[in-house]
Amino acid sequence: DHSGHISREEIEHVPLDILPGKLLESISISSMADLFELLDVDGTGSLTQGEFVEGLLNLALLDVPVWTLQSLRLLGSLRDAQTEMQEDIKSLKRRV
């Protein structure tokens, strides 16, 4: 849809065989929807094109378990959420 984001619905009908065989051997997925779930660690239901490509490259090139990559991305999301909450708290304190 040219939005710059990839949704689960957009990717679930893409055939799995477009991915390199070596990548398919290293991860256990049975559909592109499974791949999307691996990459969408923050659960937003959407990936930027950059997140998608970065996730594929990490899966293909790094000798790191998938769960490690997911954990790192989730930790990044938690850090961002914590920073936002701290800013909200500071803002509330200024109002009081």
Secondary structure, DSSP 8 states (H G I E B T S, - for coil): --SSEEEHHHHTTS-GGGS-HHHHHHS--SSHHHHHHHH-TT--SEEEHHHHHHHHHHHHH--S-HHHHHHHHHHHHHHHHHHHHHHHHHHHHHH-
